[in-house]
Amino acid sequence: MADENPTRCTLSDRFEGIPQDERDQAIVLAFVLDEHPTHLTIPELCRALYAHPGDFSATDAVERAIRDLDGAGLLSCQGGVVAPTRAAIYFSRLEMD
């Protein structure tokens, strides 16, 4: 059927064997790229991904992912506003083709 998953792979299968921090980075980067050109603040991004304002571990995971992606040159975080870099957008376009 057209609505079946032909590979029978789930999102969790895609991340199998990948450390949790790298999973968090992939999720954050994908979300920021999907939202582009909308720029989100760090608290907005945390709420959008986890929707649990009091959950320190989830918020910390998003903040670590932002920090690591910023350090890798894939996200820009200036003044608390998170945006994908030109390199991240370019790679995303290549990946889609």
Helices and strands as residue ranges (DSSP letters): H 11-14, H 20-35, E 40-41, H 42-50, H 56-71, E 75-78, E 81-84, H 86-96
